[in-house]
Amino acid sequence: MALITTHRLGKSFGGLDVFAGLDLTVPEGSRIAIVGPNGIGKTTLLRVLAGTEAQSAGSIHRAKNLTIGYLPQETIVESGSTLWDECLVPFAGLLEQRDNLARLETELSAPDAAPEILEAYGVLQARFEHAGGYTLEVRIRQVLGGLGFSCDDYATPLIHLSGGQRTRALLARLLLEAPNLLILDEPTNHLDTEAIEWLESYIKDWPGAVIVVSHDRYLLDRVCNHIWEMSGAGFEAYRGNYSHYLTQREERWQLRSKEFQAEKLRLSREMDYIKRNIAAQNVAQSRGRLRRLSRQIQAIEQIGLDAMRGKTWMEISEDTQIATGAMSVEEAEQRLKALRNPLQRPRHLKFKLRAAQRSGNKVLNTGGITVGYPGKTLFTAPAFALGRTACAALVGPNGSGKTTFLRTILGRIAPLAGQVSLGASLDIGYFAQAREDLDPGKTVADEIQSVARHMLLPDVRDYLARYLFTGEDVFKQVEVLSGGERGRLALAKLALGNANVLLLDEPTNHLDIPSQEMLQNVLADFEGTIILVSHDRYLIDALATQVWEIDKREKVLRVFEGTYSEYRASRVGAASGPAAQADSGGEPAGDDGHALKREAFRKARQAKNREIADERRRQARLAEVRSRIAALEDDLTRLTRTLANPPNDRASIQSAGEEYLRAETELEALLEELEGLE
């Protein structure tokens, strides 16, 4: 059964189409993730589906008796009630039943109570118990506790909660309401890892359907069974979780690239025929072909091959503004050469992190330290060591001391007890969570030149383009940048440092999923050492060779040797990997042991890069061969005319004949090569 169906759904603001022509189905019990770059319209689509915003075009049908719970990114509090009272709102009917039961109990306590009262009490009590009336307070405590609230927060008015707490309070109420369809916009934004894992488990067992927009790829991987991708090229639907989506997306890109190249080759051959015959005996047929070719070029330019598939020219004309007449031969040839596949990979970050020099094998040693501030101990850590090429993921709830520990390693904060020893030949690069190394008063270009004074403005612009800063973006003030833009600028500065040890504090915050994917690939290729603080469990699982867990309750740091998946399995009692707390004065594992997973990831990427490079070389050679074939055909046409009306000079005739044979031989070889390349 479909909870929501749409037909050619569209939304526009003024002359700007946010999305158009969407035919969507939300099946009962489905788990749908909407992914895409920031600003593409994901939140707008959620609002339209939730009914809080009207569509501009198309239709939307919601199932009868459908109840929808919608969590926006930012919550506006209009209620003066406490957190606990807000969570009681979904149970208004049960609370009324409870009051009625209390009233009947009072009446039953009277000596002359009528038998009908006892009968009514029994019926109402059974109904109340069946509806979960006796466990409602337990459910509220479970949900609030899972989302990070303590008992001390229950009596706090909503207007006194922080923005993140208000969002979590609304999420708690929605979960307790148990609607048929949950629509969640970035539900993990204000949650720590423990709360995210609780929400993930809750959603997996949710009896209704879920539509979620989230940058948490680990959540999408473990919870979702449908992925809707929104991009500048349009809308795509995929079946499976996030990992399946990545595989299917790559396959679709490759297939469409081949289809586009094959179609462009077919049109090129058609263009060659038209050029050869437009002024010859087949002029009428050639002009007809030129009109058809002109329409095809325009259609591909405007809607692409996918949108053309299976449609008549009348249907295609409804979606495009195609001129009925033919282009000139010169214009058609020029536009055909400039034709690009509209369904290309989206723009993404393009950068590398290179270490200028090799660090020593021992990067970090602690003899047992206490981390915190005077008068406030955050946690104690045992003696442990970190070796070169390792990637340590530092995890723990908000406020447990992760950022403080990074600053302690950097020497900006002294440990309360013990000491941290750094290895030899270390160049440390620090990516701060608050991006405090960015000067709000400077422009984007100024920030780059502050760490690369040798770079001239044209070089700065070329460099920043790799981080998606183009045009006038490079002259924006840092203070007006979005969170994602600040993150990309901080990465741009970090890459110029050529560090061999990276301390990264929430590097994926505010980055959209394509940028997160690129950052993950770059860090996997990095040949130095990484200490990573992140709530991005997908990133941690892909990179980490060990996990440093801060237990906020016991105020202790524990070291786990293994991947994040193995760490999670060990927490639930599954012996799926080597779990061990480091011994006092323990030596770091060897480079191969630390980098095993990252090396496997790097090799897979290198194989993929080689495949892409081979395809690029093939396409480049195809272009060369086609160009040379066209030139040879022109030469043969010229030589044929020369030999048909030979000059009086025998030497010229002989030279033309030899040139004709050479051109014909080369043409045959190139045609054979062309067939192989295609």
KEDOTOR-518575 format. One record per atom (N, C-alpha, C): residue in one letter; x, y, z. Coordinates in pm, whole numbers, plus 50000, padded with zeros to 5 digits. Example, Ala and Ser with C-alpha at 12.3 -4.5 7.8 and 13.67 -1.06 7.14 Angstrom:
BEGIN
A513194943150780A512304955050780A513204967050780S512854977550708S513674989450714S512905000350787
END
This chain:
BEGIN
M500854988050000M500005000050000M500885012450000A500535022149916A501305034549908A500725044750004L501595050650087L501155061050180L501045074450108I501975077150017I501975089549939I502355086249795T501625091849701T502005091049560T501915105049500T502815108049409T502805121049342T502865119049192H502345128849118H502395128548971H502905142048922R504075141648857R504705153648801R504735165148902L505155161649022L505205171349132L506285181849105G505955194349127G506915205049105G506785215949209K507885222949232K507905234349325K508825244849269S508315257249265S509135268249214S508935280449301F509945288849302F509885301749370F510165312349264G509125319749226G509295329249117G509595321748989G510685325348924G511075318548801G512025306948823L512325303748949L513295293048979L512565280149011D512815269748931D512265256448959D513205249149055V512685246049174V513475238349271V513505223749228F512345218449191F512265205149131F511005204949045A510945195448951A509805194848860A509635180648809G508365177048780G508065164248715G508365151948797L508245152648930L508585141249015L507395131749030D507595119248994D506605108649016D507145099649127L506615101249247L507165094549366L506125085349429T506615074949494T505765065949572T506455063149704V505705064549814V506215061249947V505475048749994P506075036749980P505385024550021P505265023650173E504305016050218E504125013750360E505335006250415G505855010750528G506985004250591G508335007150527S508395015950428S509655018850360S510545027850445R511835027650415R512825036250480R513545043550367I513185056050344I513665063550228I514605074650273A515775075250212A516725086150237A516785095050114I516765108150136I516935117750028I518325123850040V519145122249938V520515127149941V520735136749825G521765145049839G522095154649734G522865166249795P523465174649711P524255185849763P523385196049836N524035203949919N523315214349993N522675224149895G521455228549927G520765238449846G520045232949725I519965219749711I519365213849592I517845212949604G517285214049726G515835213749742G515305202249825K516165195449901K515725183849979K514715188050086T515025198750160T514115203350265T512785207850206T512825214550092T511575218950027T510715206949990L511335196349938L510575184349903L509935178250028L510675177850139L510105172550263L508885180550306R508985193750298R507855202150340R506625199650253V506835198050123V505715195450033V505085181850066L505915171650088L505385158450120L504665158450255A505185166350350A504575167050483A503295175350482G503085183350377G501895191550369G502015205050435T503215208850480T503395221950540T503645232750436E503835228450310E504055237850200E503375232250077A502725240849999A501985236349881A502915234949761Q502605225149676Q503355223549552Q502945234249452S503815236849354S503505246449249S502905239649127A503185226649111A502695219348994A502495204849031G501705197848951G501485183748974G500495181049086S500395168349122S499435164349226S500115155249328I499535154849448I500035146349555I498835140049625H498905126849642H497805119549705H498315112549830R497625114749940R497985108550068R496925098350105A497355087050159A496435076350195A495445081150301K494255075150300K493235078550398K493725075150538N493455083850633N493845082050773N495365082250794L496115087350695L497575088350711L497905099050815T498775095450910T499275105251007T500755107250981I501175119850979I502555123450945I503185130851062G504375126851100G505175134151198G506355140451128Y506465153751133Y507505160951059Y508455167951155L509745164951140L510785171551220L511585180851130P511415194151145P512215203551064P513625204651120Q514515210751041Q515895212551088Q515955221551210E515225232651206E515205242151316E513795242751373T513715241751506T512425241151573T512085254651635I510875259451609I510375271651671I509455267651787V509785272151908V509015268452026V507915278552050E506695273952051E505555282652079E504855278552208S505285267452266S504645262452387S505415266752511G504695269652616G505335273152743G505405261352838S505075249352791S505055237552877S506465232352902T506555223452999T507845217253031T508125205852933L509335200752939L509725189552852L508815177552877W508565174453003W507735162853036W506295164752987D505755176653011D504385179352967D504265178552815E505295182952744E505265182352598E505225167752550C505905158952622C505905144852585C504605137952623L503815144152710L502515138552745L501435142052642V501705151952554V500715156452457V500185145052370P501055135852318P500525125052234P499575115552309F499595116052441F498805106552519F497595113252583A497085123752519A495955130952576A494765121652598G494495112952501G493385103552516G493595093952631L494815088752646L495105079552756L495015086652891L495475099152895L495395106653021L493945109053061E493085111252960E491665112952989E491075099853043Q491495088552983Q491035075653033Q491525073353176R492775077353203R493315075653338R492515083753439D492145095953401D491305104153490D489945097653514N489385091753407N488095085053423N488205072853514L489325065553502L489545054153590L489635058653736A490355069753758A490475074953895A489115079053950R488275084953862R486935088953906R486095076753942L486175066253857L485415054153884L485905047254011E487225047654035E487765041754158E487195048754281T487055062054271T486465069554382T485015065354404E484275063854294E482875059854306E482755045654361L483705036754321L483655022954369L483955021854518S484675031754569S485015031254713S483795034454801A482725039454743A481515042454821A480815029454857P480205028654978P479555016155022P478405012054933D477715021654873D476555018454792D476835019054642A478065015954603A478435016554461A477625006554380A477125011054266A476305002554180A477164992554104P476644980554074P477404970453999P477804975353859E476984984253802E477304989453668E478624997153666I478955003353780I480215010853788I481405001353779L481304989953849L482394980053845L482564974553704E481434972053636E481494966953500E482144977253406A481734990153418A482315000753335A483805002353364Y484175000753493Y485585001953532Y486414990853466G485894978653465G486614967353406G486844969153257V485794974053186V485914976353042V486944987153013L486854998253089L487775009453066L489215005753102Q489384997953209Q490734993853250Q491384984853144A490594975653085A491144966752982A491554974852859R490714984652823R491034993252709R492285001552737F492395006752858F493545014952898F494835006852897E494764994452946E495944985852950E496364981852810H495374978652724H495694974552587H496374985852509A495984998252538A496565009852469A497905014052528G498405007052628G499705010152687G499675020952791G498515022852853G498395033552951G499275031753073Y499515019253112Y500305016853233Y501815017853207T502215018453079T503655019353046T504025032552980L503075041952974L503375054352899L504515062152962E504595062653093E505695070053157E507035063153132V507015049753130V508245042453100V508705045552958R507755045852863R508105048952724R508685063052712I508095072452781I508605086252776I510025086852829R510275080052941R511635080152999R512635073552904Q512215062752839Q513125055852746Q513495064852629V512505071752571V512765080452456V513615092352497L513265098852607L514045110552651L515465106552688G515605095252755G516955090552790G517765087152666G517125080552568G517835076952446G518305089052369L517555100152377L517925112352305L518805121652387G519285116852500G520305124352575G519785133352684F518495132352720F517955140552829F518115133052961S518375140553068S518445134753202S517175138053278C516995131753393C515795134353475C515725148953517D516875155453529D516895169553570D516265178553464D516185173753339D515635181953231D514105181353223Y513495171753290Y512065169353270Y511215181653302A511565188753407A510745200053451A511165213253386T512105212753293T512595225053229T511615229753122P511185242353125P510305247553018P511025247152883L510295244552778L510895243552646L511595256452605I511045267852647I511635280652606I513015282752669H513345275052771H514655276152835H515665266052781L515235257452689L516155247752630L516935254152516S518095248552487S518885253352373S518205249052243G518685254752131G518105251252001G518175236451973G519335230452003G519485216051981G518575207852070Q518415212152196Q517535204952289Q516075206052245R515685217452190R514295218852142R514025209452027T515005208251936T514835198951824T514705184751876R515515181151975R515425167652031R514105165552105A513595176252169A512315175152238A511185172552139L511215179552025L510205177251922L510325163251865L511555158551844L511765145051795L511205134851893A511425137152023A510885128052125A509365127452116R508725138952102R507265139252094R506765131951969L507455133951856L507055127251733L507165112051747L508245107251808L508415092851826L507325087151915L506935094752016L505895090252107L504515090652042E504315099751946E503035100351874E502835088251784A503945081951738A503895070051653A503035072151529P503355081851442P502575083851318P502855072751217N502015072051112N502255062151006N503525065350927L503825078450917L504975082850837L505765093250915L507045090350935L507955099950997L508755106950887I508775120050887I509585127850793I510595135750875L511865132350861L512915137750947L513945145350865D514155157950899D515135166350829D516345168350920E517435161350887E518685161650964E518435158751113P517885147051146P517575144051286P518795142151374T519975139451315T521165136851395T522005149251420N521545160951373N522365173151383N522765176451526H521875174151622H522135178251760H522285166151853L522685154751795L522835142551875L524295138351879D524725132951994D526055126952000D525955112551950T527095105751944T527125092351884T526205082651956E526185083352087E525345074152165E523875076152131A523445088852123A522045091752091A521715087951947I522695089951855I522475086251715I522275071151704E523085063551775E522955049051771E521605044651828W521145051451934W519845048151991W518745050951888L518815062751821L517805066451722L517835056751604E519015052951564E519165043251454E518445030251487S518645025251609S517985012851651S516475014751658Y516035026451705Y514605029251719Y513925029551581I514585036051484I514015037051349I513955023351281K514985015051305K514995001651244K513794993451288D513354995351413D512204987951465D510894995451448W510935007051384W509735015451369W508725008351279P507465007051321P506484999651239P506015007351116G506125020651117G505665028651005G506755031050902A506505040550813A507475044350710A508275056550755V509445058350697V510335069350733V510915075550605I510875088750598I511635096150497I512615105050572V513885103950540V514895111150617V515875118150524V516215130350560V517345137450498V518435137850604S519595132450571S520685132050669S522025131050599H523035137150659H524415135650612H525115124050681D524405117050771D524995105750844D524895093250756R525975090450683R525945079350589R525845065850658Y526365064850779Y526285052250855Y524835049250889L524095059350931L522665057850959L521925053450833L522215059850720L521555056450594L521895042150552D523105037850581D523545024550542D522825013750622R522575016550750R522035006350839R520505006550845V519885017450804V518445019050824V517655018850692C518165025450588C517345028350469C517355016850368N516235015550294N516145005650187N515785012050052H515635025250050H515465032849926H516285045649936I516925049649828I517655062349823I517095070649708W516685082849741W516295092549637W517395102949627E517985104249509E519075113749488E518565125849411M518805137749467M518485150249398M519805156849360S519915160949234S521135167449187S520775177249078G521775184549031G521545193948923G521095187148796A521385174148782A520995166648662A519575161248672G518945162348790G517575157348804G517395148648926F516445139548919F516045131049031F516275116448993E516845108749085E517105094549061E516635086549182A516045074849159A515615065949267A516445053149262Y516885048549378Y517695036449389Y517095027349496R517265014449480R516835004749581R518045000149661G517834998149791G518914993449876G519405004349969N520425001250048N520965010950143N522005019950077Y522705027550157Y523625037450102Y524765030950023S525305019850073S526385013050001S525915007749865H524695002149863H524144997549735H523945009349639Y523505020449694Y523315032549613Y524615036849547L525735036749622L527025040749564L527395031849446T527195018649463T527525009249355T526635011449233Q525325012649258Q524385014549146Q524625027849077R524945038249155R525185051349096R526385051049002E527455044449043E528645043348958E528325035648831E527555024848844E527175016948726E526335025348630R525405033248685R524565041548598R525385052148527W526325058348599W527175068548537W527945062648420Q528535050748442Q529335044648337Q528465040848218L527285035048245L526385031048136L525935043148056R525575053948124R525095065848055R526205072647976S527415071948030S528545077547956S528745070047825K528665056747831K528815048747709K527685051447611E526455052447664E525315055147576E525455068747509F525915078547586F526065091947530F527135092047421Q528275085647449Q529345085347350Q528895078147223A528125067247240A527635059947123A526665068547042E525775075947111E524835084647042E525555096046972K526575101647038K527315112646976K528075107646853L528595095446860L529275089646744L528295087746628R527095082846661R526085080946556R525735094246489L525565104646571L525255117846516L526435123346436S527655120346479S528835124846405S528895118446266R528555105646260R528535098946130R527435104846040E526295107946105E525215114346029E525675127945976M526425135246058M526955148246017M527935146645901D528755136245905D529695133745795D528945131145665Y527865123445673Y527085120545552Y526475133445496I525925141645586I525295154145542I526325163145474K527515164345533K528555173045476K528985168345338R529045154945322R529505149745192R528445151345083N527155151545122N526105150845021N525215163145013I525405173045101I524525184645103I524575192444973A525725192244907A525855199744781A525915190544660A525645177644682A525755168044572A524365163744527Q524275151344474Q523025147044415Q521935144244519N522295141444647N521305138044749N520965150144835V520845161844775V520685174044851V519375174144930A518275169444873A516985169444944A517025160145065Q517565148045045Q517675138545156Q518595143945265S519675150545224S520635155945321S520005167045403R519205175545338R518565186445413R517535180845512G516845170245474G515915163845567G516655158045687R517785151745660R518595146345769R519135157545859L519475168845797L520005180045874L518935185545969R517665186245922R516585190746011R516415181246129R516445168146100R516285158246207R517475158846304L518675160346249L519865161346333L519805173746422S519325184846367S519215197246444S518285195346563R517155188546541R516205186246650R516815177246757Q517535167046715Q518155157746811Q519185164846897I520005173246835I521025180646911I520355189647015Q519315196846974Q518615205747067Q517985197947183A517395186447151A516735178547256A517755173347357I518905168547309I519935163747401I520475175247486E520665186847425E521145198447499E520195202147614Q518905201047591Q517925206047687Q517455195747788I517215183247745I516665173547840I517495160847853G518445158547765G519315146847777G518715134247719L519565124047705L519145111447643L518125104147728D518295104247860D517375096947947D515955101847932A515775115147928A514445120847917A513845118247778M514685115747679M514195113347542M513765098847524R514295089947607R514085075647585R512605071947594G512115065147491G510745060147492G509685070447459K510085082647422K509115093247392K509065095847242T507895100247197T507765104747058T508295119047049W508505123646923W509005137346905W507965147546952M506685144046945M505655153146994M505785154847146E506025143647217E506185144247363E507455151747400I508525149347325I509775156447352I509595171347329S508865175047227S508655189247196S507905196347308E507055188947383E506335195047494E507285199247606D508405192047619D509365194947725D510485204147680T510535207547554T511665215347502T511155226347409Q512055235347377Q511765246047279Q512635243247156I512155234247070I512935229946955I512485237446830A513425243546763A513115250546639A512745240446531T511755243746450T511305234346348T512255233846229G512945244846203G513845245146088G515195238846120A516005237546015A517325231646031A518355242346063M519375238346136M520535246946155M521345247046026S522275256146019S523245255245910S524195243745939V524855238945836V525805227945855V526885231945955E527375244345942E528445248946030E527965249546175E526745254846198E526225255746335E525985241946393A525395232846315A525125219346363A526425212246401E527455213846318E528735207346345E529365213046472Q529285226246488Q529865232746605Q529145228446733R527805228246730R527045224546850R527175209646880L527345201546778L527555187246800L528885184846870K529935191946828K531245190346892K531195194947038A530395205547065A530315210947201A529345203247290L528655193347235L527635186047311L528275178647428R527685180547546R528165173947668R527025166047731N527395155147796N526395146947863N525825154447982P524515157647983P523945165048097P523895156748224L524015143448215L523975134848333L525385130648371Q526215140548398Q527595137848440Q527675137348592R528825132748641R529045132848785R528975147148837P528395148948957P528305162549011P529675168049048R529765181249057R531005187549101R531305183149244H532595181149270H532975177549406H534365182949435L534745182049560L536075186649599L537145178849523K538225185749487K539335179349417K540635183849484F541115175749575F542355179549642F543045167149697K544285169049740K545065158449802K545755163949925L546025154950019L546805158450137L548145151150127R549215158850115R550545152850099R551415156450219A552155146750265A553105149150373A554455153150313A554995164550358A556255169350302A557415160350340Q557345154250460Q558415145350504Q557825133750584R558615123150596R558185111350671R558425113750820S557425110550900S557595111951046S558315099751102G558685100651229G559235089051297G558175078351317N558605066251349N557665055151366N556765057151487K557295063551593K556495066351711K555995080751700V554685082151692V554085095351677V553665101051811L553115092651898L552565097552024L552755086952132N553165091352251N553275082552368N552695089752488T551935082552570T551475088152697T551855078352808G552255083852919G552595075453033G551455074753133G550265076953087G549125077653178G548885092253214I547805098253163I547595112553184I546165115153234T545995126953291T544685131753332T544405144453253V543275144653184V542925155653094V541795163753156G541915176953150G540865185653200G541395199653225Y540715206753312Y541085220353350Y541255220953501P541975230653551P542135231853697P540775231853767G540595222253854G539325221153927G538285212653857K538575207853734K537595199653660K538335188853581T538225176553628T538825165153559T537825159453459L538245158153333L537365152653230L537525137453219F538775132753214F538995118353210F540485115453233T540745103153266T542125098253275T542335088153163A543585087353115A543915078153006A545075069353049P545065056653009P546175047753043P547395051152958A548485044552984A549655045852898A549385038752766F549555045752657F549385039652526F550225047252425A550365041252305A551205047252201A550475046952067L550885056051980L550315056851846L551455056651746G551365047551647G552425046151548G552125053151417R553145054651336R553025061351206R552045053851116T551255061251039T550215056750945T548955051551013A548905051951146A547675047751215A546605058451197C545365054151213C544245063451219C543455060251344A543535069151444A542835067251570A541575075751571A540435069551595A539165076751605A538855079151752L538715091851789L538415095651926L536905097851937V536215089052013V534765089652021V534335091352166G533125096652181G532575098752314G531455108852307P530615109652411P529495119152409P529965133552411N529055142552375N529365156852379N529765160952520G530805169152529G531255173852660G532155164252734S532555153252669S533405143452738S534875147352736G535275156752649G536655161252649G537435158052525K536775155152412K537485151252290K538335162852237T537705174552223T538445186152173T539535190252270T539265189352400T540275192652501T541475183552489F541245170652459F542355161152444F543215164952323L542575168952212L543355173152096L544235185152130R543665194652204R544445206352243R545555202752341T545325192452420T546385187552509T547525181552428I547195173852325I548235168052238I549025179052170L548335189752129L549005200952063L549845209352158G549675207352289G550425215152387G549765228252423R548525230552376R547835242952408R547225242552548I546955230552597I546445228552734I547335218252800A547805221152919A548665211752990A547815200953057P548255188253056P547505177953129P547545180553279L546495176353349L546455178153494L547465169053563A547765157753499A548775148453552A549365140753435G550615136253448G551265128853342G551705137953229Q552175131953120Q552635139953008Q552405132652876V552345140652771V552215135452635V553535137752563S554095127052506S555365128052433S555095126252284L555575135752204L555425135052059L556695129751996G556555122951883G557695116951816G558525127051739A559475121751662A560405130251588A559865133451449S560305144751396S560005149051259S558505150051232L557785155851327L556345157251312L555995171151260D555165171551158D554525183851111D553035181951132I552475188751231I551095186351272I550165196551207G549115191451144G548055199851090G546805198151174Y546205209351217Y545055208851308Y543835214751238F542765207051231F541495211551175F540535213451291A540285226151328A539505229251448A538005228551419Q537265223151514Q535815221651497Q535135235251481A535545245051561A534905258251555A535495266951443R536455261451366R537105268751258R537695281951309E538235281651435E538725294051493E540005299051427D540625290651341D541815295251270D541465303851149L540175305951123L539735314751014L539445328651068D539935338950999D539735352751041D538445358050977P537425361251057P536145365851000P536275378250912G537285386550938G537435398950864G538135397450730K538685385550702K539415383450576K538495377450470T538945378650345T538235372050236T538765357850222V538065349950142V538495336250117V539885336050056A540125344749957A541445345349892A542515349649991D542205359350080D543185363950180D543595352650273E542635344150310E542945332950399E543965323450337I543825320950207I544775312050140I546145318650130Q546165331550095Q547455338450082Q548135340350216S547395339350326S548015340650458S548915328750490V548655317150426V549505305450448V550295301750324A550035308450212A550775306050088A551075319450023R552015326850082R552305340450037R552875340949896H553405329749848H553995329449714H552945328549605M551715325549640M550665323549539M550075336949497L550055339349366L549405351149311L547905348549301L547135359149280L545685357849280L545175347749177P545705347549052P545215337348957P545475323149009D546645321149074D546945307949130D545995304749245V545685314649327V544755312749438V543375308849386R542935315549279R541615312449223R541585298249168D542645294249099D542715280549047D542685270549161Y543425273649267Y543485264549382Y542125263449450L541465274749472L540175274749542L539085268049460A539235267749328A538235261049244A538135246249279R539245240349326R539225226249367R538325224349488Y538105234949562Y537265234349682Y535915240949658L535535242049529L534225246849485L534005261749511F535075269449526F534955284049532F535295289549394T534295294649324T534515299649189T533955313749176G534355320649069G533845334149044G534105343549159E533065350749199E533185360649306E533225354349445D533045341149453D533095334449584D534425336949655V535505338449577V536835339649639V536995352949711F536095362549686F536195375549752F535165377149864K534465366349897K533535366850009K534275368450141Q533665375750235Q534215376550371Q533945363350442V534885359050523V534735346550598V533495347050686E533185358750741E532065359850834E530715357150768V530615358050635V529335355550569V529255341550508L530305333550524L530305320150468L529385310950547S528785301250477S527985291050545S528915281350617G528315272450698G529125262650769G529885253650675G529235249250565G529915240750469G531045247950398E530835260750365E531885268550298E533085270550391R532815272950518R533935274350614R534725261350625G533995250250626G534665237350632G535565235050513R535075238550393R535885236650272R537095245950272L536935258150323L538055267450329L539105262550428A538645257250542A539595251850640A540365239950582L539705231650503L540395220550437L541415225650336A541065236450264A541995242250167A543265247050236K543115253450352K544285258050427K545085246250482L544375235950530L545055224350586L545925217450482A545415216350358A546155209350253A547445216450216L547525229650238L548735237250204L549855235050306G549515229250421G550515227650527G551445215950508N551085206350419N551915194450394N552275187050523A551305186150617A551555179650746A551645164550729N552375158150822N552425143450821N551615137450936V551055146151023V550135141851129V548935151251126L547745145751116L546535153851109L545695151751235L545325162651300L544375162451411L543095169051360L542085160951339L540865165551272L539695165251370D539115176951397D537995178051490D536725180851410E535915170551392E534655171251316E534855177151176P535685170751093P535965176550960P534785175850865T533805166950889T532685165750795T531485174250836N531585181650947N530465190150988N530085199850876H528825200450843H528245209550743H528625206050599L529395195250578L529715191250441L528575182550387D528205184550259D527195175850201D527835162250170I527005152650134I527485138850118I528545137550009P528415143949890P529495142849791P530835147749845S530815158649924S532065163749981S532595154250087Q531705148050165Q532145138150264Q532805126250195E532235121750084E532815110550011E534215113949962M534375126149908M535685130149857M536695131249970L536285137050083L537195138250197L537625124450244Q536695115150247Q537035101550289Q538095095450197N537925097250067N538905091949971N540285098349991V540295111450016V541565118550035V542265113650161L541525112050270L542125107450395L542595092950383A541885084850305A542325071050285A543645070450210D543875080150121D545125080550045D546275087250121F545955093850233F546965101250308F547985091550368E549255094550352E550315085250395E550855088350534G550245097650603G550685100850738G549785094750843T549725101150960T548985096251077T547795105451102I546685099651146I545455107351167I544895104551305I544535115251376I543715114151496I542415121351463L541315114051466L540045118751411L538965119351518V538415131351539V537215132951621V536055135151525S535065126451532S533955127751438S532745120051488H531555125351454H530315117951472H529945110351345D530775111751241D530525105051113D531035090751123R530155081651163R530575067851187R530965060751057Y530395064950944Y530765059150815Y532235062350785L532635074650810L534025078850791L534945071150885I534535070251011I535365063251110I535525048651071D534435042351028D534485028150994D535375025650874A535435035250783A536255033750662A537745035750690L538085043850792L539475048050811L540155042650937A539385041551045A540025039451176A540685025651186T541905025651239T542595013251272T542545010551421Q542145020651499Q541905018951642Q540915029451688V540215026551797V539185035451850V539555039051993W539575052252020W539785057252156W538425061852208E537895054652305E536565057752358E536675064652492I536005076152505I535945083152633I534615079652700D534705073352815D533525070152895D533265081952988K532215089752957K531945102053033K531515099153175R530815087753195R530335084653329R531495080653421E532385071953370E533505067353452E534735076253438K534675086153346K535765095553323K537085088353294V537015079653194V538205072053158V538235070253006L539435069952949L539625067152806L540095052852789R539455045552697R539835031752668R540295030852523V541325023052499V541885021352365V541485007752311F540875007752194F540464995452127F541244994151997E541974983251982E542734980651859E541834973251760G541384980251657G540504974151558G539644984751492T538804980451400T537944989651326T536744993551411Y535985003151361Y534805007651434Y533744996751440S533584989151331S532614978051333S532994967751437E534274964751448E534734955251550E534534960951690Y534754973851703Y534544980551832Y533074979651874R532154982151779R530724981251811R530334966951846A530884957351771A530574943351801A531064939551940S532224944551979S532764941252112S531904947052222R531254958352193R530404964652295R529144956552322V528684948952224V527494940752246V527854926252273G529144923952302G529564910652345G530004901452234A530094906152109A530534897551999A532034898451983A532704887051986A534164886951971A534504886451824S534374897951757S534614898251612S535944904451575G536744908051674G538024914251640G538914914951761P540164918751744P541114919651854P540854931751941A540134930052052A539834941052143A540784940452260A541454951352284A542404951552395A542664965652438Q542714967352567Q543154980252619Q544674979852624A545294990652577A546744990752562A547434988752696D548544981052691D549344979052812D550174991152841S550624992152963S551475003253002S552755003052922G553055014452858G554295015552780G554285007352655G553085003052606G553014994452489G553605001152365E554274993052281E554834998052157E553734999152053P553825008851965P552815009851859P552934998351761A551824994651704A551844984051604A552634988651483G553104979051403G553864982451283G553014989851182D553724996051085D553015003950983D551994995450908D552394983050871D551484974650794D550244971150873G550414968451002G549264965151084G548304976751096H548854988751115H547985000451129H547285003850999A547995002750888A547465008250762A546774997750675L546534985650729L546024974750647L544724978550578K543764983650656K542464986850597K542574998550501R543325008950540R543475020450452R544195016650324E545145007250332E545865003050213E544934995650117A544034987250171A543074980250087A542154990150018F541725000150092F540855010550035F541605018049926R542895021049953R543695028749857R543895020649727K544155007549740K544364999349621K543104998549536A541954997349602A540694997049528A540495010049452R540815021249515R540665034249449R541655035649334Q542895030549353Q543875031449246Q543435023449124A542865011549149A542365003449038A541255010748965K540375017249042K539285024848981K539825036648901N540845043348957N541445054748887N542105050348756R542745038548760R543375033448637R542305030748530E541175025148576E540075022448482E539555035348422I539415045548504I538935058548455I539945064548359A541245063548393A542295069048307A542315061948172D542145048448174D542115040948048D540945045547961E539795047848025E538625052247950E538855066047890R539525074947965R539825088347913R540765087647794R541785078847804R542715077247692R541985071747569R541055062347593R540295056747481R539465067547413Q538815075847494Q537985086447438Q538845096547361A540035099747416A540915109147347A541385103447213R541735090547213R542165084247088R541015083646988L539795080847038L538625080846950L538475094146878A538635104946953A538505118246893A539585120446788E540825115946817E541915117546721E541635109646593V541175097146610V540945088446495V539825094046408R538745098346473R537625103846395R538045116246317S538835124846383S539295136946317S540175133646197R541075123846216R541985120146107R541225113645992I540185105346025I539385098945920I538675109545836A538135119645903A537455130345830A538425137545737A539645140045786A540645146945703A541045138345583L541225125145606L541605116145497L540505115145393E539255114845439E538145114245342E538115126745254D538415138245316D538495150645237D539645149745137D540795144445181D541945143045091D541615133844974L540945122545003L540605113044897L539625119244798T538685127244850T537745134044760T538505143544667R539445151144724R540245160544645R541095153144542L541735142144585L542615134644496L541825127744385T540585123344418T539745117044316T539445126944205R539135139244245R538865149544144R540105152544061T541255152644129T542505155344058T542785144643954L542615131743993L542905120843901L541845119543792A540595124243821A539555123843717A539845134043606N540505145043642N540915155243544N542415157543559P543215147843514P544655148243542P545345160043475P546345165243541P547155175843480P548055170043371N548665178643295N549535174143186N550865168843240D551215173243359D552505169343417D552415155143472R553225145743412R553205131843457R553665130343601A554625138443640A555135137443778A554045140743878S553205150643843S552105154443933S551075143343942I550825136643826I549865125543826I550365114243913Q551665110743896Q552255100043975Q552225103344124S552545115944158S552545120144298S551145119244358A550115123444278A548735122844327A548305108344348G548725099444256G548375085344270G548985079144394E550275082244419E550935076944538E550295082344667E549945095344663E549295101344780E547935094844806Y547225091644695Y545915085044708Y546065071344774L547075063544730L547285050144787L547645051044936R548515060744970R548895062345111R547685065945197A546855075445146A545675079745222A544685068245237E544495060445129E543555049345135E544025038645233T545335035645231T545885025745323T545725030245468E546055042945493E545935048245630E544475048445674L543555051745580L542135052345614L541615038545653E542015028245580E541585014645612E542065010545751A543305013945782A543855010545913A543115017846026L542815030646000L542115038446102L540675033746121L540015029746013L538655024546025L538635011746107E539655003346088E539764991046166E540014994446314E540895004246339E541155008446477E539905014446541L539165022346461L537945028546512L536945018046557E536825007446477E535884996646513E536294990246646G537584988346665G538064982546791G537824991746910L538075004646891L537885014246999L536425015347041E535535013846941E534105015046970E533545002447032
END
